[in-house]
């Protein structure tokens, strides 16, 4: 929704952005005078100590009141655009506000909320059935709909909801990182994470990181003996099994020990936050590996694209609760020109084409095989990785703003209105 807000503001719309805190807004949003920000109050922490069903009910009531009051007190908008999920209580509240104020409801479908709920309680749970009915009942009151895949568009159509496919595209700041910027960021991160420093320092260089060196003449270059830099971003939830990557890296460690030094060492950075992070963090800390190092850094928002653009290969564990959405993290990686190994599921081919701009895998053994193939010539040519990077230039040619102007803007420009 941040991308939509920025795009609307760029073409002259006045935008009221309503949402929760927790993450720092990008400067392009924070400093934009055409985007007014309304911060919703978080559910009181004491609620979590109640019985599970009561927690759900209290959260819905609290969020309904705070969202409804905030939107009713803000200036009237011609359109109210929401991202789905979350759908409870957002869809009903926004529909009611639209009805009361004469606004038009626009839904940007990124997934189905009821399928995410089913991960925790099971598909046959009564709450899931109610949530499914609720989601599509209120979804039919929308004036416009956008979705992230053709597969989702077809599914929505079968439910009586007409949508336009708007593929996620990376904005301009997601690009290949220059070695100087990479070096600067790694030095910054090395102050907190030793993993970004080399195991042994050389007197030949004035500055060193695990991937780069600053030569005596001031020139910064990649280390000749550098490890392969893998990156993955995860929400640490049930629909992204981090255990698959952890098992793969364990098996890679074993393979690297018996490979006569053909396989490079690996530095794997995992970004993101979520409920299972601490569980896997403990497992990572117990691993005693020589050839594989893992880091779970906290990043400032402006550092994320730089780190992403420094990677050699991305790993995506997203499996999709509905089988109909696409991982935004892969979009960002592709924007940076980083090839990806992605978990295979129903519609991933709408983004990752196997053996073209990336590879898809179905288990840890399959992923291990792909890492061996892609990294076997890491220090002698990187043939497969280079081929994939070249294919990604087509994806990089079209950025978010251009795609948005082509698909979204024409549907709104018949009347200049404020947009929530």
N, C-alpha and C positions, 0 to 999 in steps of 0.2 A: 504493500500500500504506500510505502514511502516513495517508490518509483512513480506511481501514479500521481501522487501529490506534487512531486517535483515537475513532472511533465505538464500537468494542468497549469501550474504556475508559470512555466516557461512560455506558454502560449496565451497568457493574459487572463486566466481564470483566477478568481479569489477562492482560496481553499481553507476550510476549517478541518484540521487534522485531530481526530479524537482517538485516544489510545492509552495504553498502560505504560508506565515507566519500566525501568529495569535495564535498558540499554541506552547508551548515549546516541542522540540523533546525529546524523551526518551534518557537517557544516552547511551543506547546500540546502538543507531543510531548516536547520536551527536559525540561520541568519536571513532566511527569505522573508521579507516583509509581507508578501502575498500569501503566506501560509501561517495561519494562526493555530497555535497548539493548545489543546485542551487535554489535561492529564487526568485520567480517571483514578479514583481512589482504590487501592488494593483491598481485597477481602481481608478483614481482621484476622491476624494470626491465630487467635484463640479458637476460631471456628474449627481448625483441623483436629482438635481434641474431641469433637463430638462424634457420634456414630456415623459411619460412612454415608448412609442414606440421608441423614440429617445434614451432613456437610454439603452434599450435593444440593439439597433444597435451599439451605441458607445462602449458598454461593449464588444460586440462580436469582433469588429474591434480591440480594444485595447488589449484584451486578445489573439487574434490571432497573432498579431504582436509580443507581448512580449514572448509568448510561442514559436512561430516559430523561432524567433531570438535566444532565449536561447538554444533551442535544436540544431539549426544549428551550433552554435558556440561551443557547447560542443563536446567531443570526439565521433567519430562514434561508434554506438552500433550495435551489432548483432540483438538484440531484443529491441523493444520499448513496454513496458507494461504499460497499462493505466487502471485506475479504472473508470467504468461507472456506474452511472452518476458522474460528469457532462459530458454531451456529446457535448454541444455547447460551444466553438468551438473545443474542445479537439480532437474529433474523426477525423474531417477533417484535422486539422493541423498535427496531428500525422501521419495520412495516407500520407499526402504530404511529410513530412520529411522522412518517410520510403521509399517512391518512389524516392526521390532525392538522398538518401544516401544508398539505397540497404539494409535497415534494414527490419526486419519482425515485423509485428504488432500483439500484444497479448492483448486481452481485458479481464479484470476481471469484469464480469457483477454482480453488486450488486443490481441493480434495473433498471428501464427504466426512462430516463430523461424526456421523453414526458409526462409520467403520473404524475410526480411531477409538471411540468408546468401546467397541467390541473387542479390541485388543486386551482390555483389562478385565472385562466381565463375560466375554463369550458372545457369539453371534445370536444365540437364542434367548439371551436375557431380555426380560420385559422392557427394561430401560432402553435397550438398543432398538427394539421394535417401535417404541414410542418416539425415540429420537429420529428414526428414519422417516416415520410418517410426518413428524413435525418439520423436518428439514425440507422435504419436497413439497409439503403443503404451503409453507410460507414462501418457498422458492418460486412458486408459480405466480406470486404477486409482483414480481419484478418487471420493470419496463425493459431493461437491457441485461444481458448476461454475457460474461466472458469466461472462458475456461482455458486450461493450459495444454490440453491435448485434443486431437481429433477423436480419440477413443472416448474421452469424457463428453465431448460434444454429442457424439452418437448416443451415449447412454442417457444424457440429459434429454435429448430429443425423444427417446423412447418413453420418457416420463412426462412428456408434455411441456418441456422447457426448451425454448430455442436459444442457442448460445453461439457466440463467435469465438473461434479459436485464436487466442493471443499467446503465442509462444514466448516464454521468458527469454530475454536477451540481456547480456551483461552491459552495464553502462561503460562509459569511456575509461573510467579509472581502473578497470580490470584489463590489464595488458601485460605483456612480457616485461619482467623487471630488469632494468639495466644492472650490470654487475656492481656499479658504484652504489646504487640504492640498496641492492641486496647486502653488500658489505656493511653499509651504515646500519641497516636494520638488525643484522645478525650481531653486530657489536653491541647494540642497544639491548637485545635480548640476552646476550651472554652475561650481562651484569646480574641477571636474575637466574638464568638457566645455564649451567656449566656445559650442557650438551652442545651448545653452539660454539664452544671453543675447541681447538684441535687437541688431541691427546698429548702431542708433543709439540712444543714451539721451536721454531728455527730462528737463528740469529740473522738469517738472510733477509727477513722481512720485518718491516717496522710495525705492521699490524696484521693479525691473523684471526680468521674465524674457521669453523669447521669446513666451510665451503669456499672461502675466498682468502686472498692475501694481498697486502699492499707492498709493492716492491720498493726498493731503495730509491728509484726514480719517481716515486709517487703514484705510479700506475697501479690500478687495482685489477686483478684478474682472478679467474676461477682456479682453484687448486688443481693440479694435475692428478693428485691422488685422492681427490675428494670422494666422499661417499655419495651414493644415490640419495636424493632428497625426495621422500614420499610425503604426501599430505592427504589428510582425510578430515572431513568435517562431519560431526555426528550430533544427533540430538540426544544420544544416550537413552533411547526408548526401545520398546519391544519391536518396533518395525525396522530397527537397524541393529542387527546382531553383531556387536563389536567382537564377540567371541570368535567369529569367523576370521577377522583380521588378526587377532591375537594368536590364534592357532597357526595361521599362515606364516606369521613372522617367526614363531617358534620353529616351524619346519624349515624356514629359510635359514635360520641360524645354524641348524644341523647341516643343511646343504652347503652353506658357506664354509663350514669347518672341514668339509671333505671334497672341496672343489678346486684344489690347487690354486687358490687365489684368483680364479676367473670371475667369480661373482663379487661385485663390490660390496663393501659395507653399506649399511642402510641407516639413514636417520629418518625416522617417521614422526611427523608432527600431527597431533590430533587436536582440532579446535572444536568448540561447542560446549554446551552445558546441558545437563539433564539429570534425571533421577538415578541412572545407573553409573554415573561417572565415578563416584567414590568407590563403588564395588570393583570396577575394573582398574582403578588407580592403584588399589592395594595389590592386585594381581601383577600389574606392571612392575611395581616396586620390588616384588619378590623374584622377578626374572633376573637371572644372572647370565647375561648374554655378552658375547665379545664382539659380534659383527652387526648386531642390531641395537639401536638406541631409540627410545620412544620419549617424546615430550608432550605434555598437555599444557601449553602456555596460555596465559591470559593475554589477549591482544587488544590494543586500542583499535577502534573501527578503521582509522586511516591506515593502520599497519597491515590489516588483513589482505587487501589486494596486493600489496608489495610482497608479502610472504607467499601468497598463492602463486604469484608470477615468478617466484624463485624456484618453484618445485620442478622436478623432472617428470613426476608421474602422480596422478591423483587416484585415490581409492574411494569408491562410493559404496556404502553398505545399505543404502535406502532400498526398501522392498515395496513400499506403498501399501497402506492398509486397504485401499480400494482397488489397487492395480491400475489406476487411471490417471495418476498424477506423475509429474517428473521432478527430480531433485534439483532445486535451485543451486545447490552447491556445485553440481556438474556444469550448469550454465556459467557460473563464475569461473570455474577452472577452464572451460573452453574459451571464455573471453580472454583469459590470460595465455592461451595457446598451450595449455597443459593437457596432454592425453590422459585418458581415464580408463581404469578398469572398474566396471560397474556391475553390481549384482543384477542378474537377469530376472525380469518379470514382464508382465503382460505388454506394456506399451513403452518400455525403455528404448525400443528401436526408433521411436520418434525423435530421440535425442542422440543416443549412442549407437552408431552403426558398427556392428562387430567387424573387426579387421579393416576398418576404414578410418574412423577418427578415434577409435578406442577398442576395448575388448569387454565382453560380458562373461561373468562367471556364475556358477551355481553353488559352489562350496569351497572350502579352504584349499583342498587339493588342486582344484581347477585354478584358483587364484595363484597358488604357488607356482604352478606350471607356467602361467603367464608372466609372473615376475622373473622367472629364470630365463624365459625367451627374450623378454624386453631388456633385461639388464646384463645378459651374458657378454655383450660387446660394449658395455657402458664406457670403458676407457679406451676403446679402439674404433669407435665409429657411430654407435647408437643408431644403426640402420632403421630398425622398426620404429623407434621413437621419433626419429626425424621424419619418416614418411607420414606418421600420424599428425605431427605438428604442421606439416605442409597442408594436409587435408583440412585442418582446423582454420586455415586462413579464410576459407569460405564462410565459416560460421562467424568469424571475427569481423567480417566485412559489414554485417548488419548489426547495429547496436540498438539498445532499448528505445531511445528517443525516436529513431527512424521507424522502427517497427510499430511503436505506439501511435505515431502520427498517421501511419497508413491504416491501422486497424481500428483504433479507438477514437481519435479526434473527429473524423467525419460524422460519427454518430452523436456527437455533442455540440457541434458548431452551428446547428440550425438555430440555436438560441443561446446567447451568452448568459450563463447562470452561475451562481455560486455553487461550489461543490463541496460536500462533506466527505 
